[in-house]
Amino acid sequence: MTDDSAYMIMGSQKFITNQIEKKMPDKMLGLVWGTTSFDFGPDEYGLVINRGKKKLVFPFTKNELIEDYGSTKWKNRLLTRVND
């Protein structure tokens, strides 16, 4: 993975995490990003949200996180996923 794509992935993950925390500040118990859990492929990243005894897992592809990074299209795509 190039330094640029690693930077973009981390930036995307931070953006998504911040948006979720804004949307549900009092309902969140924990957010964890990972690649090795839940049998994700090499270009998949999982966001695990722990809410009480529930564990919600949302997969994101590398492409989804870095395509058009920083643009309005990128922001809207990630906000749509967060709002779903």
C-alpha positions in Angstrom: 0.0 0.0 0.0 1.4 3.4 -0.9 1.8 6.1 1.7 -0.9 8.1 -0.1 -3.5 5.4 0.0 -2.7 4.6 3.7 -3.2 8.3 4.5 -6.5 8.4 2.6 -7.8 5.3 4.3 -6.9 6.7 7.7 -8.5 10.0 6.8 -11.7 8.3 5.6 -11.9 6.2 8.7 -11.5 9.2 10.9 -14.2 11.1 8.9 -16.7 8.2 9.2 -16.0 7.7 12.9 -16.5 11.5 13.6 -19.8 11.5 11.6 -21.1 8.5 13.6 -20.1 10.0 16.9 -21.9 13.2 16.0 -25.0 11.3 14.9 -25.2 9.2 18.1 -23.0 10.8 20.8 -24.9 9.3 23.7 -25.5 5.8 22.3 -22.0 4.8 21.3 -20.0 2.4 23.4 -17.1 1.8 21.0 -15.9 2.0 17.5 -13.1 -0.2 16.1 -11.6 -0.3 12.6 -10.0 -3.6 11.6 -8.9 -5.7 8.6 -8.3 -9.1 10.2 -11.5 -9.8 11.9 -14.6 -11.1 10.3 -12.8 -12.6 7.3 -12.4 -9.4 5.4 -10.4 -9.5 2.2 -7.1 -7.7 1.6 -8.8 -4.6 0.4 -11.6 -4.5 2.9 -11.9 -2.6 6.1 -14.5 -3.2 8.8 -16.0 -0.8 11.2 -17.2 -2.6 14.3 -19.7 -0.7 16.5 -20.3 -2.1 19.9 -23.7 -1.0 21.3 -24.5 -2.8 24.5 -24.4 -6.5 23.8 -24.8 -5.9 20.0 -21.9 -5.9 17.7 -22.6 -4.2 14.3 -20.0 -4.7 11.5 -19.9 -2.5 8.4 -17.5 -3.4 5.6 -15.9 -0.8 3.5 -13.7 -1.4 0.4 -10.4 0.3 -0.1 -11.9 1.9 -3.3 -14.9 3.1 -1.4 -12.6 4.9 1.1 -10.1 6.4 -1.3 -11.9 7.1 -4.6 -12.2 10.8 -5.2 -10.7 11.4 -1.7 -11.6 14.8 -0.2 -14.1 15.7 -2.9 -17.8 16.4 -2.5 -18.5 13.1 -4.2 -16.4 11.2 -1.7 -18.0 13.1 1.3 -21.5 12.4 0.0 -20.7 8.7 -0.6 -19.4 8.2 3.0 -22.2 10.3 4.5 -24.8 8.1 2.7 -23.2 5.0 4.2 -23.2 6.6 7.7 -26.8 7.6 7.4 -27.8 4.2 6.3 
